[in-house]
Amino acid sequence: MILDKTTDTSGLTQVVDLSDELQPVFDKAAEKYASCDIELYFVFRCLPDEYGCKSNVRHVKAEKVIYFDMTVSEDRYKTWSKSKQRYALSHAFYTFVSAKMKKYKIDHLDRDAFIADMGAWLKEIGWLQTEEEAELNEMQEKYE
């Protein structure tokens, strides 16, 4: 399994930096699920609401790639602290990936185990915090 990502954002938010935090998660997934001959490619889009972009997934069997194209609101994210953006992005990402992975049968992949592993690994990097944890981090950010 190969996991990779890119971003499409204006730079008014922290989405690029936050998506970079996923590298250890991608490394662990690639190692544990090495027998899966598939690439999961994530596109993080943080765009103005007026663009009307929606999140979607596309499976290109010939290339053995599933493209996860996730869109979040630049209009909202640009007003939030990095901690609040991390909280929102991490929960949006995990919910999106969990729901969409269930739709695909991938050889040598236990989807439920993969989704559970992703959740655990995301928590290891500080993603999927509770709302209270995110608020505490936001307060700490203000004093740094």
C-alpha positions in Angstrom: 0.0 0.0 0.0 1.2 3.5 -0.9 -0.3 6.5 0.8 0.4 10.0 -0.5 -1.2 13.4 -0.5 -1.3 16.9 -2.0 -3.1 20.1 -1.2 -5.0 22.8 -3.1 -5.3 25.8 -0.9 -4.5 29.5 -1.1 -2.3 29.5 2.0 -4.7 31.5 4.1 -5.0 28.5 6.4 -2.8 25.9 8.1 -4.1 23.0 5.9 -0.8 22.4 4.1 1.1 22.2 7.4 -1.5 20.1 9.1 -1.7 17.6 6.2 2.1 17.3 6.4 1.6 15.9 10.0 0.1 12.8 8.4 3.4 11.4 7.1 4.0 9.1 10.2 0.5 7.8 9.8 1.1 7.1 6.1 4.4 5.4 6.9 2.8 3.1 9.4 -0.1 2.2 7.1 2.3 1.5 4.2 4.4 -0.8 6.4 1.5 -2.7 8.0 -0.5 -3.1 4.8 2.4 -3.6 2.5 0.7 -6.7 0.9 -2.1 -4.4 -0.4 -1.4 -3.5 -4.0 -3.2 -0.1 -4.0 -2.4 3.5 -3.6 -4.5 5.8 -1.5 -4.0 9.4 -2.7 -5.5 12.2 -0.6 -6.1 15.7 -1.9 -6.8 18.3 0.8 -8.7 21.2 -0.7 -9.3 24.3 1.4 -11.3 26.5 -0.9 -13.7 29.4 -0.7 -17.3 28.3 -0.4 -18.3 30.2 -3.6 -16.3 27.6 -5.6 -19.0 25.0 -4.7 -16.4 22.1 -4.6 -17.6 19.0 -2.9 -15.6 16.1 -1.5 -15.5 12.9 -3.6 -13.7 9.7 -4.2 -12.6 8.1 -7.4 -11.2 4.6 -7.9 -9.1 4.1 -11.0 -8.7 0.4 -11.1 -6.3 0.4 -14.1 -3.9 2.5 -12.0 -4.7 0.8 -8.7 -5.4 4.1 -7.1 -8.2 5.5 -5.0 -8.3 9.3 -5.0 -9.8 10.8 -1.9 -10.6 14.4 -2.8 -11.6 16.2 0.5 -12.8 19.8 0.5 -13.1 22.0 3.5 -14.2 25.7 3.8 -11.5 28.3 3.5 -14.1 30.8 4.6 -14.3 29.1 8.0 -10.8 27.8 8.4 -9.1 31.1 7.8 -10.8 32.5 10.9 -9.7 29.6 13.2 -6.5 29.0 15.1 -4.2 26.2 14.0 -5.6 24.0 16.9 -9.1 24.5 15.8 -8.2 23.8 12.2 -6.4 20.6 13.3 -9.5 19.5 15.3 -11.9 20.1 12.4 -9.6 18.7 9.7 -8.7 15.6 11.6 -12.3 14.7 12.3 -13.4 15.5 8.8 -10.6 13.4 7.4 -11.2 10.4 9.6 -15.0 10.5 9.0 -14.5 10.9 5.2 -11.9 8.1 4.9 -13.8 5.7 7.2 -17.1 6.1 5.3 -15.5 5.9 1.8 -13.2 2.9 2.6 -16.2 0.8 3.4 -17.3 1.0 -0.2 -14.2 -0.6 -1.7 -13.0 -4.2 -1.6 -9.2 -4.2 -1.6 -7.3 -7.5 -1.8 -5.5 -8.4 1.5 -7.1 -5.5 3.4 -9.3 -5.9 6.4 -11.2 -2.5 6.1 -12.4 -2.5 9.7 -8.9 -3.1 11.0 -7.5 -0.5 8.7 -10.0 2.1 9.9 -9.3 1.3 13.5 -5.5 1.5 12.9 -5.9 4.9 11.2 -7.9 6.2 14.2 -5.2 5.0 16.6 -2.4 6.4 14.5 -4.1 9.7 14.1 -4.5 10.0 17.8 -0.7 9.3 18.2 0.1 12.5 16.1 -2.4 14.7 18.1 -5.3 14.4 15.7 -8.8 13.3 16.6 -8.7 15.2 19.9 -11.8 15.9 21.9 -13.3 19.3 21.6 -12.1 20.1 25.1 -8.5 19.0 24.2 -8.6 21.2 21.1 -9.8 24.2 23.2 -7.0 23.7 25.7 -4.4 23.6 22.9 -6.0 26.7 21.4 -5.5 28.5 24.7 -1.9 27.4 24.9 -1.3 28.6 21.3 -2.4 32.1 22.3 0.4 32.2 25.0 3.2 30.9 22.8 
